[in-house]
Amino acid sequence: MFYEASEHPLDKKFRVFVPKRIQDQLERDEEGNLVVMVTRGEDGCLYLFGETGYYASIGNLDTRAFTTREQRLKQRRMTKDTARVVLDASGRLLLGPKQRKLIELEENAEGKTIVVLAGVMNRVEIWPLKKWHEMETLLDDEGEEMVEYDGRGDSGA
């Protein structure tokens, strides 16, 4: 399970260091490289999965594959922008042009681009810093209400 959020700068080649707490949960390919699947997320972020986690997530979509147009669109949306990426020897993830286009990266006053890697259960979300701060505000303002009401009319406790 992924959890915790941390800020990381992108280097000039659009690489971000993936913390050890995340690397330790990723699978290795036949050559021993750490591999991730990066795809379009919701709310303006990217999702980073280990390969097994990615295939399990899209498998969940497949069980409802042809029920509604919305489900078919969600399948297409989640798979069309996916990239299988091998972390480099230093544990850095290269965000390709397609992934960079999907989120709005901005340089700060010092000319650095900062992203947040936020663990969320079976995935890591990659957020531009500004959008992450907006999400934190939403979570702080509305988060307790979301926990108290789970859609069934009770607290889920």
Backbone hydrogen bonds in HBPLUS format (Angstrom, degrees):
<---DONOR---> <-ACCEPTOR-->    atom                        ^
c    i                          cat <-CA-CA->   ^        H-A-AA   ^      H-
h    n   atom  resd res      DA  || num        DHA   H-A  angle D-A-AA Bond
n    s   type  num  typ     dist DA aas  dist angle  dist       angle   num
A0002-PHE N   A0121-MET O   2.66 MM 119  4.92 172.8  1.67 147.7 148.1     1
A0121-MET N   A0002-PHE O   3.03 MM 119  4.92 122.5  2.38 159.5 144.8     2
A0119-GLY N   A0004-GLU O   2.81 MM 115  5.26 173.9  1.82 146.9 147.2     3
A0006-SER N   A0117-LEU O   3.05 MM 111  5.52 146.1  2.17 132.3 142.1     4
A0117-LEU N   A0006-SER O   2.90 MM 111  5.52 162.6  1.93 162.9 163.2     5
A0008-HIS N   A0115-VAL O   2.75 MM 107  5.41 156.6  1.80 163.9 170.6     6
A0115-VAL N   A0008-HIS O   2.82 MM 107  5.41 171.4  1.83 159.0 159.1     7
A0010-LEU N   A0113-THR O   2.76 MM 103  5.56 160.6  1.80 169.8 173.3     8
A0011-ASP N   A0015-ARG O   2.90 MM   4  5.39 156.3  1.95 145.8 152.7     9
A0014-PHE N   A0011-ASP O   2.92 MM   3  5.23 158.6  1.96 121.6 122.6    10
A0095-LEU N   A0014-PHE O   2.91 MM  81  5.67 179.5  1.91 164.4 164.3    11
A0016-VAL N   A0093-LEU O   2.88 MM  77  5.25 151.4  1.96 139.4 147.2    12
A0093-LEU N   A0016-VAL O   2.74 MM  77  5.25 162.7  1.77 150.9 151.7    13
A0018-VAL N   A0091-GLY O   2.87 MM  73  5.76 173.2  1.87 160.8 162.2    14
A0022-ILE N   A0019-PRO O   2.93 MM   3  5.50 145.0  2.06 113.6 123.4    15
A0023-GLN N   A0019-PRO O   2.93 MM   4  6.27 166.8  1.95 151.8 155.9    16
A0024-ASP N   A0020-LYS O   2.85 MM   4  5.83 163.4  1.87 156.9 158.3    17
A0025-GLN N   A0022-ILE O   2.92 MM   3  5.52 158.1  1.97 118.3 125.4    18
A0026-LEU N   A0023-GLN O   3.06 MM   3  5.32 169.9  2.07 116.6 119.3    19
A0035-VAL N   A0027-GLU O   3.24 MM   8  6.29 161.7  2.27 166.5 166.0    20
A0029-ASP N   A0033-ASN O   2.81 MM   4  5.39 147.6  1.92 144.7 153.5    21
A0032-GLY N   A0029-ASP O   2.90 MM   3  5.19 161.1  1.94 114.4 120.2    22
A0087-LEU N   A0034-LEU O   2.89 MM  53  5.56 159.2  1.93 152.7 159.6    23
A0036-VAL N   A0085-VAL O   2.84 MM  49  5.34 163.3  1.87 157.2 162.9    24
A0085-VAL N   A0036-VAL O   2.81 MM  49  5.34 167.2  1.83 159.2 163.2    25
A0037-MET N   A0049-PHE O   2.80 MM  12  5.13 162.9  1.83 150.9 155.4    26
A0049-PHE N   A0037-MET O   2.84 MM  12  5.13 160.8  1.88 149.1 155.7    27
A0038-VAL N   A0083-ALA O   2.88 MM  45  5.30 166.6  1.90 156.0 159.0    28
A0083-ALA N   A0038-VAL O   2.81 MM  45  5.30 153.7  1.88 150.1 159.2    29
A0039-THR N   A0047-TYR O   2.91 MM   8  5.28 158.1  1.96 149.6 156.6    30
A0047-TYR N   A0039-THR O   2.81 MM   8  5.28 168.3  1.82 153.3 157.4    31
A0041-GLY N   A0045-CYS O   2.90 MM   4  5.08 138.8  2.07 146.1 140.2    32
A0046-LEU N   A0126-ILE O   2.98 MM  80  4.97 157.7  2.04 136.3 143.4    33
A0126-ILE N   A0046-LEU O   2.85 MM  80  4.97 159.8  1.89 138.7 144.7    34
A0048-LEU N   A0124-VAL O   2.71 MM  76  4.97 149.4  1.80 155.1 163.2    35
A0124-VAL N   A0048-LEU O   2.86 MM  76  4.97 161.0  1.90 147.5 153.6    36
A0054-TYR N   A0050-GLY O   2.90 MM   4  6.12 155.2  1.96 157.9 165.2    37
A0055-TYR N   A0051-GLU O   3.02 MM   4  6.28 171.1  2.03 159.2 160.1    38
A0056-ALA N   A0052-THR O   2.99 MM   4  6.17 149.8  2.09 145.4 154.3    39
A0057-SER N   A0053-GLY O   2.95 MM   4  6.12 153.7  2.02 142.7 149.7    40
A0058-ILE N   A0054-TYR O   2.94 MM   4  6.28 165.2  1.96 160.9 163.7    41
A0059-GLY N   A0055-TYR O   2.92 MM   4  5.84 136.9  2.10 131.1 143.4    42
A0060-ASN N   A0056-ALA O   3.07 MM   4  6.37 139.6  2.23 140.9 149.7    43
A0060-ASN N   A0057-SER O   3.20 MM   3  5.23 127.3  2.49  93.8 106.4    44
A0062-ASP N   A0058-ILE O   2.98 MM   4  6.26 142.3  2.12 139.8 150.6    45
A0063-THR N   A0059-GLY O   3.25 MM   4  6.56 135.6  2.45 143.7 152.7    46
A0064-ARG N   A0061-LEU O   3.17 MM   3  5.66 151.1  2.26 109.3 117.3    47
A0065-ALA N   A0062-ASP O   3.05 MM   3  4.46 155.2  2.12 110.7 106.8    48
A0067-THR N   A0064-ARG O   3.32 MM   3  5.65 174.5  2.33 118.1 119.8    49
A0072-ARG N   A0068-THR O   3.19 MM   4  6.55 159.0  2.24 148.4 153.7    50
A0073-LEU N   A0069-ARG O   2.89 MM   4  6.17 160.1  1.93 155.8 161.5    51
A0074-LYS N   A0070-GLU O   2.91 MM   4  6.13 152.6  1.99 145.2 153.1    52
A0075-GLN N   A0071-GLN O   2.98 MM   4  6.26 156.0  2.04 148.5 154.2    53
A0076-ARG N   A0072-ARG O   3.03 MM   4  6.31 167.3  2.05 151.2 154.2    54
A0077-ARG N   A0073-LEU O   2.79 MM   4  5.93 161.2  1.83 151.0 157.0    55
A0078-MET N   A0074-LYS O   2.94 MM   4  6.04 156.8  1.99 147.3 152.7    56
A0079-THR N   A0075-GLN O   3.06 MM   4  6.23 146.2  2.18 148.3 157.0    57
A0080-LYS N   A0076-ARG O   2.91 MM   4  5.72 158.1  1.96 153.4 157.4    58
A0082-THR N   A0079-THR O   3.36 MM   3  5.28 168.7  2.38 109.0 109.4    59
A0088-ASP N   A0092-ARG O   3.03 MM   4  5.39 158.4  2.08 146.1 149.1    60
A0091-GLY N   A0088-ASP O   2.85 MM   3  5.31 164.3  1.88 121.3 124.7    61
A0100-ARG N   A0096-GLY O   2.91 MM   4  6.15 161.7  1.95 160.3 166.3    62
A0101-LYS N   A0097-PRO O   2.95 MM   4  6.07 147.6  2.06 143.9 152.3    63
A0102-LEU N   A0098-LYS O   3.20 MM   4  6.45 139.1  2.37 139.7 149.8    64
A0102-LEU N   A0099-GLN O   3.18 MM   3  5.17 127.2  2.48  93.6 106.9    65
A0108-ASN N   A0112-LYS O   2.65 MM   4  5.39 155.1  1.71 147.8 153.5    66
A0111-GLY N   A0108-ASN O   2.86 MM   3  5.24 161.2  1.89 118.5 122.5    67
A0129-LEU N   A0114-ILE O   3.21 MM  15  5.71 152.2  2.29 151.6 143.6    68
A0116-VAL N   A0127-TRP O   2.77 MM  11  5.02 155.8  1.83 144.4 152.8    69
A0127-TRP N   A0116-VAL O   2.89 MM  11  5.02 163.6  1.92 146.5 151.9    70
A0118-ALA N   A0125-GLU O   2.85 MM   7  5.05 167.0  1.86 150.9 154.7    71
A0125-GLU N   A0118-ALA O   2.73 MM   7  5.05 172.0  1.74 145.1 145.8    72
A0120-VAL N   A0123-ARG O   2.78 MM   3  5.41 177.1  1.78 162.4 162.1    73
A0123-ARG N   A0120-VAL O   3.24 MM   3  5.41 160.2  2.28 114.6 120.5    74
A0132-TRP N   A0128-PRO O   2.95 MM   4  6.18 154.1  2.02 158.2 166.6    75
A0133-HIS N   A0129-LEU O   2.98 MM   4  6.29 156.0  2.04 154.2 159.8    76
A0134-GLU N   A0130-LYS O   3.13 MM   4  6.48 150.4  2.22 143.7 151.8    77
A0135-MET N   A0131-LYS O   2.92 MM   4  6.22 151.7  2.00 145.0 152.9    78
A0136-GLU N   A0132-TRP O   2.79 MM   4  6.11 156.8  1.84 154.1 160.6    79
A0137-THR N   A0133-HIS O   3.02 MM   4  6.24 154.3  2.09 143.9 150.1    80
A0138-LEU N   A0134-GLU O   3.03 MM   4  6.34 158.7  2.08 146.2 151.8    81
A0139-LEU N   A0135-MET O   2.83 MM   4  6.11 161.4  1.86 153.9 159.2    82
A0140-ASP N   A0136-GLU O   2.82 MM   4  6.01 155.5  1.88 148.2 155.2    83
A0141-ASP N   A0137-THR O   2.82 MM   4  5.98 157.5  1.87 151.1 157.5    84
A0142-GLU N   A0138-LEU O   2.76 MM   4  5.72 165.5  1.78 154.6 158.9    85
A0143-GLY N   A0139-LEU O   2.70 MM   4  4.34 132.2  1.92 117.7 128.4    86
A0146-MET N   A0142-GLU O   3.10 MM   4  6.40 152.9  2.17 152.9 161.3    87
A0147-VAL N   A0143-GLY O   3.06 MM   4  6.36 150.2  2.15 149.4 156.9    88
A0148-GLU N   A0144-GLU O   3.00 MM   4  6.23 156.5  2.06 147.6 153.9    89
A0149-TYR N   A0145-GLU O   3.09 MM   4  6.23 144.2  2.23 145.4 153.5    90
A0150-ASP N   A0154-ASP O   3.41 MM   4  6.43 158.5  2.46 166.3 167.9    91
